[in-house]
């Protein structure tokens, strides 16, 4: 909370197993006022993302949060899903029923503009997906930045990538959109792979969630069970039943920023074709190097890059929140 009031939050997502974990947390945390959710192609196609988002909000016991359909492909690249990670339906193929809710009758960019400008207090925007919708918003309606407190995005990496050796999936999926985000002119926090992979819920807690009779809590357990903590392990392996929070960690960082250690560093996105495309180049040098000395200094956006996380603190925060019975 800020000054005793919940933080106005808008999530832009590609739901997705871990986006679903993030939605469950956002709905149930008393310090977050979830004002809208916008959907973009990424983990699965955009229509599947809309369906999954509405289903999760229903299971979470969310109020009537507006949900809008957004971009169905990146700005330049062809769409490239992550169904091999998230299942054919993007939700771990859990066989969830179709939602009874429906999206609003405006597109994602229109909804983002409307909700950001209508908020009585500046909004924290949390993209947990490829950044296509956000880039379109910033280019079409740059006036929204006057009512954005901060953008906390799940994406990028200061170290190794996952889509390529150096690029994280969300940025790799639409590098041009990520580059536009960095020019937003508002404070930005990068919750990247350096902290993303560390926050793991122990198996005993996952099993407790799965045994719950409360729909949202049980769904959190089922989703965590689909996200084995060790890459390459099978979700049904009883020896590997711990689950990574993934995108939900970015929402934990909004609710409890003191659990995330950040450093304000220059960041740029590699847009050139080839093996580095989509890399977030994070400059952690203490001083300028030969390149700047000989070629001049280039202005790069400064980003609060997450480099360390209090794992136990965020796991406890997540479990305490999702085991609430809903509002």
C-alpha positions in Angstrom: 0.0 0.0 0.0 1.0 3.7 -0.5 -0.1 6.0 2.4 -2.5 3.3 3.5 -4.2 3.1 0.2 -4.1 0.2 -2.3 -1.8 0.7 -5.3 -3.7 1.1 -8.6 -2.4 -1.6 -10.9 -3.0 -2.6 -14.5 -1.6 -5.9 -15.8 -0.8 -6.5 -19.4 -0.3 -10.3 -19.8 -0.2 -13.3 -22.1 -1.8 -15.8 -19.7 0.2 -18.3 -19.4 0.7 -20.4 -16.3 2.8 -17.9 -14.4 0.7 -14.9 -15.6 -2.2 -16.8 -14.1 -0.3 -17.0 -10.8 0.3 -13.3 -11.0 -3.4 -12.5 -11.6 -4.4 -14.7 -8.6 -2.0 -12.7 -6.4 -3.1 -9.3 -7.7 -6.8 -10.0 -7.1 -6.2 -11.2 -3.6 -3.6 -8.9 -2.2 -5.2 -6.1 -0.1 -2.6 -3.6 -1.1 -3.3 -3.9 -4.9 -6.3 -2.3 -6.6 -6.5 -4.2 -9.9 -8.1 -1.8 -12.3 -7.9 -3.6 -15.6 -6.2 -6.5 -17.5 -5.1 -6.3 -21.1 -4.1 -9.3 -23.2 -1.4 -9.8 -25.9 -0.2 -12.8 -27.9 2.8 -14.5 -26.4 2.6 -17.8 -24.4 -0.4 -18.7 -26.6 -2.6 -16.9 -29.2 -4.3 -13.7 -28.1 -7.8 -15.3 -28.1 -6.5 -18.1 -25.8 -4.9 -15.4 -23.6 -8.3 -13.6 -23.2 -10.1 -16.9 -22.4 -7.4 -17.9 -19.8 -7.4 -14.5 -18.2 -11.2 -14.4 -17.8 -11.1 -18.0 -16.4 -8.5 -17.1 -13.8 -10.3 -14.0 -12.7 -13.5 -16.1 -12.1 -11.6 -18.7 -10.1 -9.9 -16.0 -8.1 -13.2 -14.4 -7.1 -12.3 -11.1 -8.7 -14.7 -8.3 -9.0 -15.8 -7.2 -12.5 -12.3 -6.2 -13.7 -12.4 -5.1 -17.4 -10.4 -7.3 -19.7 -9.5 -6.3 -23.3 -8.0 -8.1 -26.3 -4.8 -6.6 -27.7 -2.2 -7.3 -30.3 -2.3 -10.7 -32.0 1.3 -10.5 -33.2 4.5 -8.5 -32.5 5.2 -5.2 -34.2 7.5 -6.8 -36.8 8.2 -10.5 -36.0 5.8 -13.3 -36.6 4.1 -14.7 -33.5 6.0 -17.4 -31.7 4.2 -19.1 -28.8 5.5 -21.0 -25.8 3.0 -23.8 -25.8 5.8 -26.3 -25.2 6.1 -24.7 -21.8 2.5 -23.7 -20.9 0.6 -26.4 -22.7 -1.6 -26.3 -25.8 -4.2 -24.1 -24.1 -1.5 -22.0 -22.4 -2.8 -23.1 -18.9 -1.1 -26.4 -18.4 -3.9 -28.3 -20.2 -5.8 -28.4 -16.9 -9.1 -28.8 -18.7 -10.6 -25.6 -17.1 -14.1 -24.8 -18.2 -14.9 -21.8 -20.5 -15.4 -18.6 -18.5 -18.8 -17.0 -18.0 -17.3 -13.6 -18.2 -16.6 -11.7 -21.4 -14.0 -9.1 -22.5 -15.0 -5.4 -22.9 -15.9 -4.2 -26.3 -12.8 -2.0 -26.8 -9.3 -2.9 -27.7 -6.4 -3.2 -25.2 -4.8 0.2 -26.1 -8.1 2.0 -25.7 -8.7 0.3 -22.4 -5.2 1.1 -21.1 -5.6 4.8 -22.0 -9.0 5.0 -20.5 -8.1 3.3 -17.2 -4.7 5.1 -16.8 -6.1 8.5 -17.3 -9.3 7.8 -15.2 -7.4 6.6 -12.2 -7.5 9.1 -9.3 -3.9 8.2 -8.4 -1.0 7.4 -10.7 -1.1 3.8 -11.9 1.6 1.1 -11.7 1.7 -0.7 -15.0 2.8 -4.4 -14.8 3.5 -6.0 -18.2 4.2 -9.8 -17.7 4.2 -10.5 -21.5 5.7 -9.3 -24.8 5.5 -5.5 -24.8 3.5 -5.0 -28.0 0.4 -3.5 -26.4 2.6 -1.2 -24.3 4.6 0.1 -27.2 1.4 0.8 -29.2 0.0 2.7 -26.2 3.1 4.8 -25.7 3.3 5.7 -29.4 -0.4 6.3 -29.8 -1.2 8.0 -26.5 2.0 9.4 -25.0 -0.1 11.6 -22.6 -0.7 8.5 -20.4 2.7 8.8 -18.9 1.6 11.7 -16.8 -0.5 9.3 -14.7 1.9 6.3 -14.6 3.8 6.0 -11.3 6.1 3.2 -12.5 6.3 0.4 -15.0 7.4 -3.0 -13.4 7.9 -5.4 -16.3 8.8 -9.0 -16.3 11.3 -9.3 -19.0 14.9 -9.2 -20.0 18.1 -10.5 -18.3 21.3 -9.1 -17.1 22.8 -12.6 -17.4 21.7 -15.6 -19.4 18.5 -15.7 -21.5 16.0 -18.5 -22.1 14.7 -17.9 -25.6 18.3 -17.7 -26.8 21.5 -17.8 -24.8 21.2 -14.1 -24.1 17.6 -13.1 -24.7 14.6 -13.6 -22.5 11.3 -14.7 -24.1 9.1 -11.6 -23.6 11.8 -9.2 -25.0 12.9 -11.7 -27.7 9.2 -12.0 -28.8 9.0 -8.3 -29.7 12.4 -6.5 -29.3 11.2 -3.3 -30.9 8.4 -3.0 -28.5 10.8 -3.5 -25.5 13.0 -0.8 -26.9 10.1 1.6 -27.1 9.2 0.8 -23.5 12.6 1.9 -22.3 11.9 5.4 -23.8 8.6 5.8 -21.8 10.0 8.6 -19.6 8.7 7.1 -16.4 10.5 5.0 -13.7 11.0 1.4 -14.9 11.8 -1.7 -12.9 13.1 -4.7 -14.8 12.1 -8.0 -13.1 14.2 -10.2 -15.3 15.4 -13.8 -15.4 18.1 -13.0 -12.9 15.5 -13.0 -10.1 12.6 -14.7 -12.0 14.0 -18.2 -11.7 15.0 -18.0 -8.0 11.6 -17.7 -6.3 10.4 -21.3 -5.9 7.5 -22.6 -3.8 8.5 -25.8 -1.9 6.7 -29.0 -2.8 4.9 -29.3 0.6 3.3 -25.9 0.0 2.3 -26.8 -3.6 0.6 -30.0 -2.4 -1.2 -28.0 0.3 -2.6 -25.6 -2.2 -3.6 -28.4 -4.6 -5.6 -30.0 -1.8 -7.6 -26.8 -1.0 -11.3 -26.8 -1.6 -11.2 -23.1 -2.4 -11.1 -22.7 -6.3 -8.5 -20.0 -6.6 -6.2 -21.5 -4.0 -6.5 -24.9 -5.6 -5.8 -23.4 -9.1 -2.6 -21.8 -7.8 -1.4 -25.2 -6.6 -2.3 -26.8 -9.9 -0.4 -24.1 -11.8 2.6 -24.3 -9.6 2.7 -28.1 -10.1 2.9 -27.4 -13.8 6.0 -25.2 -13.3 8.7 -27.6 -12.0 11.6 -25.8 -10.3 14.3 -27.7 -12.2 14.4 -27.0 -15.9 13.8 -30.2 -17.9 12.1 -32.1 -15.2 8.6 -33.4 -15.7 5.6 -31.7 -14.0 4.4 -35.2 -12.8 7.7 -36.2 -11.3 6.9 -36.6 -7.5 10.6 -35.8 -6.7 10.2 -32.4 -8.5 6.9 -30.9 -7.2 8.2 -27.5 -6.2 7.0 -24.8 -8.4 8.5 -21.5 -9.7 6.4 -18.3 -9.2 7.7 -16.8 -12.4 5.7 -13.7 -13.5 4.0 -13.5 -10.1 7.3 -12.4 -8.6 6.8 -9.1 -10.4 3.5 -8.5 -8.6 5.2 -9.4 -5.3 7.8 -6.7 -6.1 4.9 -4.2 -6.5 3.3 -5.2 -3.2 6.6 -5.4 -1.3 9.4 -3.7 -3.2 11.8 -4.1 -0.3 12.1 -7.8 -1.1 13.8 -7.0 -4.5 17.3 -5.6 -4.7 17.7 -3.4 -7.7 20.5 -1.3 -9.3 19.9 1.6 -11.5 21.7 0.8 -14.7 21.8 1.7 -18.4 19.8 -0.8 -20.4 19.3 -1.1 -24.2 17.7 -3.8 -26.4 19.7 -5.4 -29.2 17.6 -5.0 -32.4 20.1 -6.3 -34.9 19.5 -9.6 -36.7 21.5 -12.5 -35.4 22.3 -14.3 -32.1 22.0 -11.3 -29.9 18.6 -10.0 -31.1 16.3 -9.4 -28.1 19.1 -9.2 -25.6 18.8 -6.6 -22.9 22.3 -5.2 -22.7 22.7 -4.1 -19.0 25.8 -2.0 -18.4 27.1 -2.9 -15.0 30.6 -1.4 -15.4 31.7 1.1 -12.7 33.2 3.5 -15.3 33.2 4.1 -19.0 35.3 1.8 -21.2 37.3 2.2 -24.4 34.2 2.3 -26.6 32.9 5.4 -24.9 36.4 7.0 -24.7 37.0 6.5 -28.4 33.5 6.8 -29.9 31.7 9.1 -27.4 29.1 8.4 -24.7 25.6 7.3 -25.9 22.6 8.2 -23.8 20.9 5.0 -22.6 17.7 4.7 -20.4 18.4 4.1 -16.7 16.4 1.2 -15.4 16.0 -0.3 -11.9 17.3 -3.8 -12.7 16.4 -6.6 -10.3 19.6 -8.5 -9.4 18.7 -10.2 -6.1 15.5 -11.3 -4.4 14.5 -12.4 -0.9 13.1 -15.7 -1.9 11.7 -16.8 1.5 10.0 -13.4 1.9 8.3 -13.5 -1.5 7.2 -17.2 -1.2 5.6 -16.4 2.2 4.0 -13.3 0.8 2.6 -15.2 -2.2 1.2 -18.1 -0.1 -0.4 -15.8 2.5 -2.1 -13.9 -0.3 -3.5 -16.6 -2.5 -4.8 -18.6 0.5 -7.1 -15.7 1.3 -10.7 -16.6 0.4 -11.0 -13.7 -2.0 -12.6 -10.3 -1.5 
